[in-house]
Amino acid sequence: MPETNDTDFSWREYVRRNNDELVATYGNLAHRVLTLTYRNFEGKVPVPVNLDETDRLMAASCKEVFEEVDDSLTAAS
């Protein structure tokens, strides 16, 4: 049956997927954001201006997620 691959767990595959899919993807995102900031904003994060309620909610949500990721990474080390 095609479902057998879903149940075939191995630690080697777990580590590979963690490194290839999670760590590499997160690192790539961080690199792209830092490169964009360096090139377009003189290496400084721009101060948001004239945000509407939707923008403020999105910014608050992003901050919350980044704090959760930071807490998780700190706890893992």
Secondary structure, DSSP 8 states (H G I E B T S, - for coil): -TTHHHH---HHHHHHHIIIIIIHHHHHHHHHHHHHHHHHSTTS-----S--HHHHHHHHHHHHHHHHHHHHHHHH-
